[in-house]
């Protein structure tokens, strides 16, 4: 998995939004995590919560 860093909000308005497959929210790519094996992309917060529930 790769985790993106967060940027100031004034910078985010220029970036396209990506949909999270777990919460269906739209976020800047910098707030998303991609799973290397399947290239699925989720917001980092959702993926973190999902993994914590599995453990």
C-alpha positions as CSV (number, residue, x, y, z in Angstrom):
1,X,0.0,0.0,0.0
2,X,1.1,3.5,-0.6
3,X,-0.1,6.4,1.5
4,X,-0.3,10.0,0.2
5,X,0.6,13.1,2.2
6,X,-2.0,15.8,3.0
7,X,-1.7,19.3,1.4
8,X,-3.1,22.7,2.4
9,X,-6.7,23.2,1.3
10,X,-6.0,26.1,-1.1
11,X,-3.9,23.6,-3.1
12,X,-6.6,21.0,-3.3
13,X,-9.1,23.0,-5.4
14,X,-6.9,22.5,-8.4
15,X,-6.7,18.7,-8.1
16,X,-9.3,16.3,-9.6
17,X,-11.3,14.3,-7.0
18,X,-11.3,10.5,-6.8
19,X,-14.2,8.3,-5.5
20,X,-13.6,6.0,-2.5
21,X,-15.1,2.6,-3.1
22,X,-15.8,2.1,0.6
23,X,-17.6,5.3,1.6
24,X,-18.3,6.7,-1.9
25,X,-16.9,10.0,-0.9
26,X,-14.8,12.1,-3.3
27,X,-11.3,13.1,-2.2
28,X,-8.1,14.5,-3.7
29,X,-5.7,11.8,-4.8
30,X,-3.3,12.9,-2.0
31,X,-5.8,11.6,0.5
32,X,-6.1,8.2,-1.1
33,X,-4.3,4.9,-0.7
34,X,-3.7,2.4,-3.6
35,X,-3.4,-1.3,-3.0
36,X,-0.4,-2.4,-5.1
37,X,-1.7,-5.9,-5.9
38,X,-5.0,-4.8,-7.5
39,X,-4.6,-1.1,-8.0
40,X,-7.8,-0.5,-6.0
41,X,-8.0,3.0,-4.5
42,X,-9.7,4.0,-1.3
43,X,-9.5,7.1,1.0
44,X,-6.8,6.5,3.5
45,X,-9.2,7.0,6.5
46,X,-11.6,4.3,5.3
47,X,-8.9,1.8,4.5
48,X,-7.3,2.3,7.9
49,X,-10.6,1.8,9.7
50,X,-11.4,-1.3,7.5
51,X,-8.0,-2.9,8.3
52,X,-8.3,-2.1,12.0
53,X,-11.7,-3.9,12.1
54,X,-10.2,-7.0,10.5
55,X,-7.5,-7.3,13.1
